[in-house]
């Protein structure tokens, strides 16, 4: 199989790998079958074969769901290994994708945020992350009562960071949707700081948008508590121990304080 991949025969490698996978499943060697798919997905993605890699990753998530695999460090490690192998750059020069012109800054100003072919490939990777989060939720990860170390948030953290590392400010719009549902404010704060270096006059707008986007993810009281804590940590991570000396940042600080008081209920 490795020889097929090394020589560029990706389709042949894919078919061989799926045959081996089904052979293990027929013998009820379930863990081995997951490992086969993880290894194949990593191998294909490292060669920028996004469609093949995602197909194997989705097959693994389908097996996880069918077998009711519980969320554990072991089961999560296979998913994280696949995400870690997502190709950077996603599309290399000469493979049909022209680099988007970086005109203006994080708010736009003339260039496309991500080229069309990159966007299509990114959509494929998003399908895999989406399947993984659905499996995690079905197996008991509670999106409305997350902790800083939960598996659900870690999936979003990993993918958000991948998008940011791959596309920089051009991918902030897509990365922020995952950062806002994640557990690690450091990655999000770092991305925002880098964008502010490119557009310093928009720093207040960027942090305000980020805080409101985080709060918008709340659906229940439990999730609201968590999202407020996350937003406060993000504000501190962005501006340091003191709130950023910016009108919109001051607004966010006061708004979050008001939300905390509102959740605490009326004073006696």
C-alpha positions in Angstrom: 0.0 0.0 0.0 2.8 2.4 0.9 4.4 1.6 -2.5 1.2 2.6 -4.3 1.0 5.9 -2.4 4.7 6.6 -3.0 4.3 6.0 -6.7 1.2 8.2 -6.9 -1.3 5.3 -7.4 -3.6 6.8 -4.8 -6.8 5.1 -6.1 -5.2 1.6 -6.0 -3.9 2.3 -2.4 -7.4 3.4 -1.4 -9.1 0.3 -2.7 -6.5 -2.0 -1.1 -6.8 -0.2 2.2 -10.6 -0.5 2.2 -10.3 -4.3 1.4 -8.0 -4.7 4.4 -10.4 -2.7 6.6 -13.4 -4.8 5.7 -11.4 -8.0 6.3 -10.6 -6.9 9.8 -14.2 -6.0 10.5 -15.4 -9.4 9.2 -13.1 -10.9 11.8 -14.4 -8.5 14.5 -10.9 -6.9 14.9 -12.5 -3.6 15.4 -9.6 -1.6 16.9 -7.3 -2.8 14.2 -9.9 -1.7 11.6 -9.9 1.8 13.0 -6.2 1.9 13.0 -6.1 0.9 9.4 -8.4 3.7 8.4 -6.5 6.3 10.5 -3.2 5.2 8.9 -4.6 5.3 5.4 -6.2 8.7 5.9 -3.0 10.2 7.3 -1.0 8.7 4.4 -3.4 10.2 1.8 -3.7 13.6 3.4 0.1 13.9 3.7 0.1 13.6 -0.1 -2.6 16.2 -0.3 -5.2 13.7 -1.5 -8.0 15.4 0.4 -10.9 13.5 -1.1 -9.3 10.1 -0.4 -8.2 11.0 3.1 -11.6 12.4 4.0 -13.3 9.3 2.6 -11.3 7.1 4.9 -11.8 9.4 7.9 -15.6 9.5 7.3 -15.5 5.7 7.1 -13.8 5.6 10.4 -16.4 7.9 12.0 -19.2 5.7 10.5 -17.6 2.7 12.1 -17.3 4.6 15.4 -21.0 5.4 15.4 -22.1 2.0 14.3 -19.9 0.3 17.0 -21.0 2.9 19.6 -17.3 3.6 20.4 -17.1 5.8 23.5 -15.3 9.1 23.7 -11.9 8.4 25.2 -8.3 9.5 24.9 -7.7 6.5 22.7 -10.6 7.0 20.3 -10.0 10.7 20.1 -6.3 10.2 19.4 -7.1 8.6 16.0 -9.2 11.6 15.0 -6.6 14.1 16.2 -4.0 12.3 14.2 -6.0 12.7 11.1 -6.7 16.4 11.7 -3.0 16.9 12.4 -2.2 15.5 9.0 -4.4 18.0 7.1 -2.2 19.4 4.4 -0.5 22.8 4.7 -0.7 24.5 2.3 -4.0 23.0 1.3 -3.4 23.6 -2.4 0.1 24.1 -3.7 1.1 26.4 -6.6 0.8 24.7 -9.9 -2.1 22.4 -8.9 -4.7 24.8 -10.3 -5.2 27.2 -7.5 -4.1 30.8 -7.8 -3.2 32.5 -4.6 -5.8 35.0 -3.5 -4.5 38.6 -3.7 -3.9 39.9 -0.2 -5.2 43.4 -0.8 -6.5 45.4 2.1 -6.6 43.6 5.5 -8.7 41.3 7.6 -11.9 43.2 6.7 -11.3 42.7 3.0 -10.6 45.5 0.6 -10.3 43.8 -2.7 -8.9 40.2 -2.6 -10.8 37.0 -2.1 -10.5 35.5 1.4 -9.7 32.0 0.2 -9.4 30.7 -3.4 -12.3 28.7 -4.8 -10.3 25.4 -5.0 -9.0 25.9 -1.4 -12.5 26.5 -0.3 -13.8 23.3 -1.9 -11.0 21.3 -0.2 -11.6 23.0 3.1 -15.3 22.1 2.8 -14.2 18.4 2.5 -12.1 18.6 5.6 -15.1 20.4 7.4 -17.2 17.4 6.6 -14.9 15.1 8.5 -14.7 17.4 11.5 -18.5 17.7 11.5 -18.9 13.9 11.5 -16.5 13.7 14.4 -18.4 16.3 16.5 -21.7 14.5 15.8 -20.2 11.3 17.0 -18.9 12.9 20.1 -22.2 14.5 20.9 -24.1 11.2 20.4 -21.6 9.5 22.8 -22.3 11.9 25.6 -20.2 15.0 25.0 -22.5 17.9 26.1 -22.1 20.9 23.9 -24.1 23.0 26.4 -22.0 22.2 29.4 -18.4 22.1 28.2 -15.3 22.2 30.3 -11.9 23.6 29.1 -10.6 20.1 28.5 -13.6 18.4 26.8 -13.3 16.5 23.6 -16.0 18.4 21.7 -14.2 21.7 22.2 -10.8 20.2 21.4 -12.0 19.2 18.0 -13.1 22.7 17.2 -9.9 24.1 18.6 -7.8 21.8 16.4 -9.6 22.6 13.2 -9.8 26.4 13.9 -6.1 26.5 14.5 -5.5 24.5 11.3 -7.5 27.0 9.3 -5.7 29.9 10.9 -2.2 28.4 10.4 -3.0 27.6 6.8 -4.7 30.8 5.6 -3.9 33.4 8.2 -6.2 36.4 8.2 -7.9 35.3 5.0 -9.3 32.3 6.9 -10.3 34.1 10.1 -14.0 34.1 9.2 -14.1 30.3 9.0 -11.6 29.7 11.8 -13.6 32.0 14.2 -16.7 29.8 13.9 -14.7 26.9 15.3 -12.7 29.0 17.8 -16.0 30.3 19.2 -17.1 26.7 19.9 -13.8 25.6 21.3 -12.2 25.4 24.7 -8.8 27.2 24.2 -8.9 31.0 24.1 -5.2 31.2 23.4 -5.4 30.2 19.8 -8.3 32.7 19.1 -6.6 35.5 21.0 -3.4 35.0 19.0 -5.3 35.1 15.7 -7.0 38.3 16.7 -3.8 39.9 17.7 -2.1 39.1 14.4 -5.1 40.5 12.5 -4.9 43.7 14.6 -1.3 44.1 13.5 -2.5 44.3 9.9 -5.5 46.6 10.7 -4.8 48.4 14.0 -7.7 50.8 13.6 -10.1 47.8 13.6 -8.9 46.2 16.8 -12.0 47.2 18.7 -14.3 45.9 16.0 -12.4 42.6 15.8 -12.5 41.8 19.5 -16.1 43.0 19.8 -17.2 40.7 16.9 -15.3 37.8 18.5 -16.9 38.3 22.0 -20.4 38.6 20.5 -19.8 35.5 18.3 -18.8 33.5 21.3 -21.9 34.6 23.3 -24.1 33.8 20.3 -23.1 30.1 20.7 -25.1 29.9 24.0 -28.3 27.9 23.9 -29.0 27.1 27.6 -28.0 28.6 30.9 -25.2 26.0 31.3 -23.7 26.9 27.9 -24.2 30.7 28.6 -22.2 30.3 31.8 -19.4 28.6 29.9 -19.5 31.0 26.9 -19.3 34.1 29.2 -16.3 32.6 31.0 -14.7 31.9 27.6 -15.5 35.4 26.3 -14.0 37.0 29.4 -10.8 34.9 29.1 -10.6 35.8 25.4 -10.9 39.5 26.3 -8.1 39.2 28.8 -6.0 37.1 26.5 -6.4 39.7 23.8 -5.7 42.8 25.9 -3.7 41.6 28.8 -4.6 41.8 32.5 -6.5 45.1 31.9 -9.2 45.6 29.2 -8.0 46.9 25.9 -8.0 50.7 25.9 -10.6 50.8 23.1 -14.2 51.9 23.3 -15.6 48.7 21.9 -13.4 46.6 24.2 -14.7 48.6 27.2 -18.2 48.0 25.9 -17.5 44.2 25.8 -16.1 44.3 29.3 -19.1 46.1 30.7 -21.6 43.9 28.7 -20.0 40.7 30.1 -20.2 42.0 33.6 -23.9 42.8 33.1 -24.4 39.3 31.8 -22.8 37.7 34.8 -25.0 39.8 37.2 -28.1 38.9 35.2 -27.3 35.2 35.5 -26.8 35.5 39.2 -30.4 36.6 39.5 -32.0 39.5 41.4 -30.4 40.7 44.5 -32.3 40.1 47.8 
